[in-house]
């Protein structure tokens, strides 16, 4: 897996690159701002870009804007890291097409195995959202939301789906059989109006429905 890392704080950027390298990931470049990141991605065509949301010059959403441009222009997947819990940023990033995108809080990368798992999932076209963000999204109550038709168990499994968990991972977390998880996932897809198709990833579309609801 070829990865680039973008963060304006040198110690964070270099430290993260070192952790990934020690874990066997091929870090092919580092960037300190959004412009440098876009040039680096164009040059290296990495599998994944890890991007801090707040970068120079304004330290607001430069990383978020760069992440969307990367997904529009290149096959590179993106994992955005944020120091703060910003559900609206996650919604902006993932609202159009969440496949190949991840949004994690920086505190989550203290466990490098969690980050590497997220990198692997986004390169496979999945969507990975930080559990804290998912919890906030699931607590919203909007009229006529398709989520209102889901049972508590179905909502629980949809939340874990949004975190990027596989069926086996969901089964382990909830102490269920994988067959049961598959059955509930099928019920979720049906209630959300997501018909089987070889051209779409229904897990990604289910997460998209969660973000828009």
C-alpha positions as CSV (number, residue, x, y, z in Angstrom):
1,X,0.0,0.0,0.0
2,X,1.5,3.4,-1.1
3,X,0.5,6.3,1.2
4,X,1.1,10.0,1.4
5,X,0.7,12.0,4.7
6,X,-0.4,15.6,4.9
7,X,-0.3,17.6,8.2
8,X,1.2,21.1,8.8
9,X,2.7,20.0,12.2
10,X,6.0,18.4,11.3
11,X,6.2,16.2,14.4
12,X,2.7,14.8,13.8
13,X,3.4,14.3,10.1
14,X,6.8,12.6,10.6
15,X,5.6,10.6,13.6
16,X,2.6,9.2,11.7
17,X,4.8,8.4,8.7
18,X,7.3,6.6,10.9
19,X,4.5,4.6,12.6
20,X,3.1,3.6,9.2
21,X,6.6,2.7,7.9
22,X,7.3,0.5,10.9
23,X,4.0,-1.3,10.3
24,X,5.1,-2.1,6.7
25,X,3.2,0.7,4.9
26,X,5.1,2.3,2.0
27,X,5.0,6.1,2.8
28,X,5.9,7.7,-0.5
29,X,5.7,11.4,0.5
30,X,4.8,14.0,3.1
31,X,3.1,17.4,2.6
32,X,2.7,20.4,5.0
33,X,-0.1,22.1,3.2
34,X,-3.0,21.5,0.7
35,X,-1.2,22.7,-2.4
36,X,1.8,20.5,-1.7
37,X,-0.5,17.6,-1.1
38,X,-2.3,18.0,-4.4
39,X,1.1,18.2,-6.2
40,X,2.3,15.1,-4.4
41,X,-0.7,13.1,-5.2
42,X,-0.5,14.1,-8.9
43,X,3.2,13.0,-8.9
44,X,3.0,9.8,-6.9
45,X,-0.6,8.5,-7.5
46,X,-0.7,6.8,-4.1
47,X,-3.3,4.3,-3.0
48,X,-4.3,6.5,-0.1
49,X,-3.8,10.1,1.1
50,X,-4.0,10.7,4.9
51,X,-5.0,14.4,5.3
52,X,-5.4,16.7,8.2
53,X,-8.6,18.9,7.9
54,X,-7.1,22.1,9.2
55,X,-4.0,23.2,7.2
56,X,-2.5,26.5,6.1
57,X,-3.2,29.2,5.3
58,X,-6.4,29.7,7.2
59,X,-6.4,26.4,9.2
60,X,-10.1,25.9,8.6
61,X,-11.1,23.4,5.9
62,X,-8.2,23.4,3.4
63,X,-7.6,19.7,4.0
64,X,-11.3,18.9,3.4
65,X,-11.3,20.8,0.1
66,X,-8.1,19.0,-1.0
67,X,-9.6,15.7,-0.1
68,X,-12.6,16.3,-2.3
69,X,-10.4,17.4,-5.2
70,X,-8.3,14.3,-4.9
71,X,-11.4,12.1,-5.1
72,X,-12.6,14.0,-8.1
73,X,-9.4,13.8,-10.0
74,X,-7.6,10.6,-9.0
75,X,-8.3,7.0,-8.0
76,X,-6.6,7.7,-4.7
77,X,-8.6,6.9,-1.6
78,X,-8.6,9.4,1.3
79,X,-8.6,9.2,5.1
80,X,-9.2,12.6,6.7
81,X,-8.0,13.1,10.3
82,X,-9.5,15.7,12.6
83,X,-8.5,16.8,16.1
84,X,-12.1,17.8,16.7
85,X,-15.5,16.2,16.6
86,X,-17.0,17.9,13.5
87,X,-20.0,16.0,12.2
88,X,-20.7,18.7,9.6
89,X,-17.2,18.2,8.1
90,X,-17.8,14.5,7.8
91,X,-21.1,15.1,6.1
92,X,-19.5,17.6,3.7
93,X,-16.8,15.2,2.8
94,X,-18.9,12.1,2.4
95,X,-22.3,13.5,1.2
96,X,-21.8,12.9,-2.5
97,X,-20.2,9.5,-2.7
98,X,-18.5,8.1,0.5
99,X,-16.8,5.1,-1.2
100,X,-13.1,5.3,-0.8
101,X,-13.3,7.8,2.0
102,X,-12.6,7.8,5.7
103,X,-13.1,10.3,8.5
104,X,-11.3,9.6,11.8
105,X,-10.5,11.6,14.9
106,X,-6.7,11.9,15.5
107,X,-7.0,10.2,18.8
108,X,-8.0,7.1,17.0
109,X,-4.6,6.8,15.2
110,X,-2.9,6.1,18.5
111,X,-3.8,2.5,17.7
112,X,-1.9,2.1,14.4
113,X,-3.8,-1.2,13.7
114,X,-7.1,0.8,13.6
115,X,-5.6,3.3,11.1
116,X,-4.1,0.5,8.9
117,X,-7.5,-1.3,8.9
118,X,-9.2,2.0,7.8
119,X,-6.6,2.5,5.0
120,X,-7.2,-1.1,3.7
121,X,-11.0,-0.6,3.8
122,X,-11.0,2.7,1.9
123,X,-8.7,1.3,-0.8
124,X,-11.3,-1.4,-1.3
125,X,-14.0,1.2,-1.9
126,X,-15.5,1.1,1.6
127,X,-16.4,4.1,3.8
128,X,-15.0,4.4,7.3
129,X,-16.4,6.9,9.8
130,X,-15.1,7.5,13.3
131,X,-17.5,5.8,15.9
132,X,-18.0,9.1,17.7
133,X,-19.3,10.7,14.5
134,X,-21.5,7.7,13.8
135,X,-23.0,7.9,17.2
136,X,-23.9,11.6,16.8
137,X,-25.4,10.9,13.3
138,X,-27.5,8.0,14.7
139,X,-28.9,10.2,17.5
140,X,-30.5,12.7,15.1
141,X,-34.2,12.6,14.7
142,X,-35.5,14.0,11.4
143,X,-39.1,13.7,10.2
144,X,-39.6,11.2,7.4
145,X,-36.1,9.8,7.7
146,X,-35.8,6.3,6.2
147,X,-33.8,5.4,9.4
148,X,-37.1,5.7,11.4
149,X,-38.2,2.4,9.9
150,X,-35.2,0.5,11.2
151,X,-35.4,-1.5,14.4
152,X,-32.8,-0.9,17.2
153,X,-30.8,-3.9,16.1
154,X,-30.9,-2.8,12.5
155,X,-29.7,0.7,13.5
156,X,-27.0,-0.8,15.6
157,X,-25.7,-2.9,12.6
158,X,-26.0,0.1,10.3
159,X,-23.8,2.1,12.7
160,X,-21.1,-0.6,12.7
161,X,-21.3,-0.7,8.9
162,X,-20.7,3.0,8.8
163,X,-17.6,2.4,11.0
164,X,-16.3,0.2,8.2
165,X,-16.8,-3.1,10.0
166,X,-17.2,-6.3,8.0
167,X,-20.0,-8.8,8.6
168,X,-17.6,-10.9,10.6
169,X,-16.4,-7.9,12.6
170,X,-20.0,-6.9,13.3
171,X,-20.8,-10.5,14.4
172,X,-17.8,-10.5,16.8
173,X,-18.8,-7.1,18.2
174,X,-22.4,-8.0,18.8
175,X,-21.8,-11.7,19.7
176,X,-24.0,-12.9,16.8
177,X,-23.6,-15.4,14.1
178,X,-22.3,-14.1,10.8
179,X,-25.4,-15.5,9.1
180,X,-27.6,-13.5,11.5
181,X,-25.7,-10.3,10.6
182,X,-26.1,-11.1,6.9
183,X,-29.9,-11.4,7.4
184,X,-30.1,-8.1,9.3
185,X,-28.0,-6.3,6.7
186,X,-30.4,-7.6,4.0
187,X,-33.3,-6.2,6.0
188,X,-31.6,-2.8,6.3
189,X,-30.9,-2.7,2.6
190,X,-34.5,-3.6,1.8
191,X,-35.9,-0.9,4.2
192,X,-33.6,1.7,2.7
193,X,-34.8,0.8,-0.8
194,X,-31.4,-0.5,-1.9
195,X,-31.9,-3.3,-4.4
196,X,-29.1,-5.8,-5.2
197,X,-27.0,-4.7,-8.2
198,X,-23.6,-5.7,-9.5
199,X,-22.9,-2.0,-10.2
200,X,-23.3,-0.7,-6.7
201,X,-22.0,-1.3,-3.2
202,X,-25.1,-1.4,-1.0
203,X,-23.0,-1.0,2.2
204,X,-21.6,2.3,0.9
205,X,-25.1,3.5,-0.2
206,X,-26.5,2.6,3.2
207,X,-23.9,4.8,4.8
208,X,-24.7,7.6,2.3
209,X,-28.4,7.3,3.4
210,X,-27.3,7.6,7.1
211,X,-25.3,10.8,6.3
212,X,-28.2,12.4,4.4
213,X,-30.9,11.5,6.8
